[in-house]
Amino acid sequence: MQKSSIKKSNDAKEVGASKAGVIVLGRDKFGNTREDIRQIVLRAKAGIVDLEVGPTPVHFRRGHYLESSIIDWAWDDLTAMAEDHVGINVSVPDDAHRIPEERMAATLDALLFVDGGSLNIWSPFGEYVEVTGWGAFEIKTDNNDDGPPRDDQVLQLHQQMMCAGFDWGVIAKFGPKQNVTIWPYKRDEELCGIILQKVREFWWHVDNDKPFIDVPEEKPDSFNLDQDEAAPELRQLILDYNKAKAEIASWTSTKEQIQETIENIMDVKGAQYATLDGYKIEWPIRKRKAKAERFEPAKPETEYRVFSIKEV
């Protein structure tokens, strides 16, 4: 899938969904505050365009270059979850979705459309989320955390659902383990109400030229434990911790090399399943069904394989 040139929200006239986290929570992980967002709006109203100085931050570049590939990856995973009669289609909008009367907007990475029935998406939270029809499709990359999307990202997805009029959405997250995890969300009306309230408060501050009084974030003092009675034990624990991390990385690499060798032996034997001394080795060829042309060019049926070793 190719990236499209999407028209973004107009900072002078509307609040984009990417700012929902700051407006609701007061601050994001990068230190941006509600007053920072208000100043962006005021500069935009004055015709001043904020230009980035220096190189683009790596997390922005990572997201920009990987987005279309992650969409395809997550799309394949969602298609594999669907029953044969259910179609999963993806499209990229050419403009932001809006609620003009609330001065809210959302630029969606992509749109999902579940056709021919419902789709049960397995959530890493431990439950299936049943969806059908249109949904928001948001892509995230994170080089440090494989866990659930951050609160500000969930708020962003909810503003997208609000602006697009959708009842569900998905965040596909590419994490440090080089894997894509799909996080489905049903629209939470209580959370949408909080977003709407905070957006209205934000515009009151803008319209009445009332700055936000944001309390600076203070970090607790750092304790120097060099001379503490627990220092010897802590030093050994730190060494053990780092050794454990290194061994995990080493054994992970060893496991991957062993798996590749076993797969090669299975290929030479022409075997998809085998047994040995009470173990069952699985290396089956599975088919990913073809995708009909609707929003994107048709894709032919493809094959993929899943490796496992189990005790019989």
MARBASE-753550 format. One record per residue (C-alpha): x, y, z. Coordinates in pm, whole numbers, padded with zeros to 5 digits, always signed. Layout:
<koldrens>
XYZ/...
</koldrens>
This chain:
<koldrens>
+00000+00000+00000/+00135+00341-00093/+00114+00641+00135/-00130+00904+00017/-00105+01278+00048/-00371+01336+00312/-00499+01682+00386/-00430+01751+00752/-00629+01945+01008/-00603+02325+01011/-00442+02437+01338/-00603+02780+01311/-00955+02641+01298/-00965+02296+01456/-00796+02060+01702/-00650+01748+01544/-00679+01407+01709/-00303+01386+01769/-00345+01670+02021/-00624+01496+02214/-00383+01342+02463/-00229+01675+02560/-00565+01852+02581/-00721+01583+02801/-00420+01478+03009/-00244+01815+03025/+00094+01689+02903/+00235+01424+02671/+00546+01205+02693/+00746+01465+02501/+00663+01741+02752/+00412+01929+02534/+00143+02109+02735/-00201+02256+02666/-00045+02601+02660/+00201+02482+02395/-00096+02369+02183/-00276+02700+02244/+00030+02889+02123/+00039+02673+01806/-00322+02772+01739/-00253+03141+01801/+00046+03138+01567/-00160+02959+01301/-00436+03219+01335/-00171+03488+01280/-00052+03312+00965/+00272+03190+01120/+00373+02841+01009/+00576+02643+01260/+00881+02509+01079/+01095+02231+01222/+01458+02323+01277/+01718+02053+01228/+01661+01688+01141/+01320+01530+01183/+01304+01326+01509/+01370+00958+01444/+01032+00845+01581/+00854+01061+01321/+01073+00928+01040/+01029+00569+01160/+00652+00606+01156/+00651+00780+00818/+00858+00518+00636/+00711+00208+00803/+00344+00308+00809/+00234+00157+00478/+00416-00172+00548/+00260-00198+00894/-00084-00138+00741/-00026-00431+00502/+00109-00651+00783/-00185-00580+01015/-00430-00615+00726/-00295-00965+00658/-00330-01055+01027/-00687-00928+01040/-00772-01117+00721/-00636-01438+00873/-00880-01391+01166/-01182-01357+00936/-01418-01635+00833/-01424-01717+00461/-01739-01514+00392/-01610-01200+00566/-01409-00943+00370/-01157-00706+00528/-01092-00397+00318/-00853-00109+00374/-00860+00239+00225/-00666+00560+00286/-00874+00880+00319/-00780+01185+00116/-00893+01438+00378/-00941+01472+00751/-01273+01382+00915/-01435+01667+01106/-01694+01783+01357/-01705+02147+01239/-01934+02276+01514/-01689+02153+01781/-01378+02257+01583/-01246+01900+01598/-01070+01705+01324/-00893+01374+01276/-00652+01259+01008/-00681+00880+01000/-00389+00667+00884/-00639+00436+00714/-00996+00307+00726/-01108-00052+00782/-01430-00195+00641/-01557-00535+00754/-01802-00666+00496/-02020-00977+00477/-02050-01037+00851/-01862-00961+01171/-01497-01002+01262/-01383-01122+01605/-01048-00955+01673/-00843-01112+01952/-00725-00844+02193/-00399-00884+02389/-00608-00773+02688/-00752-01127+02680/-01085-01103+02500/-01240-01099+02155/-01377-00771+02021/-01652-00820+01764/-01669-00555+01491/-01841-00492+01161/-01871-00206+00911/-01635+00090+00922/-01355+00135+01174/-01055+00361+01233/-00708+00217+01159/-00421+00386+01345/-00054+00288+01308/+00204+00329+01584/+00572+00243+01611/+00758+00224+01942/+01124+00143+01981/+01103+00091+02358/+00770-00061+02458/+00583-00371+02335/+00296-00313+02575/-00049-00160+02519/-00086+00176+02341/-00034+00478+02566/-00332+00667+02709/-00275+00957+02471/-00283+00717+02175/-00614+00568+02291/-00751+00922+02324/-00632+00997+01970/-00812+00687+01839/-01132+00791+02018/-01125+01138+01865/-01080+00968+01527/-01388+00755+01595/-01580+01064+01705/-01492+01265+01395/-01550+00976+01154/-01867+00853+01325/-01725+00503+01383/-01805+00262+01667/-01470+00085+01675/-01107+00123+01584/-00775-00062+01579/-00426+00044+01677/-00160-00166+01502/+00163-00125+01695/+00511-00218+01572/+00731-00262+01878/+01094-00328+01971/+01053-00705+01918/+01000-00629+01546/+00643-00757+01553/+00301-00601+01489/+00042-00631+01764/-00323-00546+01699/-00515-00363+01972/-00890-00335+01898/-01110-00084+02083/-01484-00033+02098/-01593+00330+02122/-01624+00440+02486/-01892+00709+02504/-01782+00823+02850/-01431+00880+02723/-01568+01061+02416/-01762+01289+02651/-01444+01375+02841/-01264+01455+02516/-01547+01682+02403/-01554+01863+02736/-01178+01921+02735/-01181+02039+02372/-01453+02291+02454/-01248+02413+02752/-00945+02444+02527/-01129+02661+02275/-01260+02879+02559/-00898+02952+02654/-00816+03030+02291/-01122+03248+02224/-01081+03445+02547/-00701+03468+02527/-00663+03294+02862/-00331+03112+02899/-00325+02772+03064/-00140+02762+03394/+00043+02433+03353/+00228+02317+03661/+00584+02216+03566/+00645+01843+03590/+00885+01772+03873/+01091+01458+03900/+01171+01312+04244/+01524+01364+04371/+01779+01097+04282/+01939+00919+04577/+02313+00854+04571/+02361+00504+04709/+02739+00481+04663/+02800+00470+05040/+02470+00312+05139/+02469-00014+05335/+02271-00175+05051/+02534-00072+04790/+02727-00406+04778/+02407-00608+04730/+02275-00365+04469/+02601-00375+04271/+02581-00757+04250/+02213-00743+04155/+02289-00496+03876/+02563-00724+03744/+02329-01025+03760/+02052-00830+03588/+02276-00724+03300/+02412-01078+03270/+02057-01215+03252/+01967-00964+02979/+02272-01065+02777/+02194-01435+02816/+01833-01383+02707/+01955-01208+02392/+02212-01481+02328/+01968-01769+02378/+01705-01594+02164/+01956-01579+01880/+02052-01945+01941/+01685-02049+01936/+01631-01872+01603/+01937-02039+01451/+01824-02384+01574/+01473-02327+01437/+01614-02230+01097/+01827-02548+01090/+01526-02768+01177/+01317-02595+00912/+01586-02661+00653/+01595-03032+00747/+01214-03049+00722/+01230-02884+00378/+01492-03132+00257/+01270-03420+00374/+00963-03256+00217/+00788-03285+00554/+00536-03046+00705/+00484-03265+01014/+00722-03507+01183/+00764-03694+01512/+01085-03776+01700/+01128-03929+02048/+00793-03809+02174/+00808-03467+02006/+00591-03345+01720/+00754-03099+01480/+00516-02879+01280/+00618-02675+00975/+00290-02661+00778/+00212-02458+00469/-00098-02248+00525/-00291-02041+00278/-00390-01677+00317/-00702-01624+00110/-00708-01390-00187/-00837-01034-00139/-01090-00899-00383/-01038-00561-00542/-01259-00305-00374/-01066-00024-00212/-00718-00147-00308/-00577-00361-00592/-00667-00728-00560/-00417-00960-00393/-00377-01327-00494/-00390-01617-00251/-00057-01652-00072/+00110-01914+00145/+00287-01880+00480/+00429-02118+00739/+00418-02148+01119/+00684-02344+01310/+00633-02527+01642/+00770-02819+01847/+00537-02988+02095/+00563-03282+02330/+00325-03558+02221/
</koldrens>
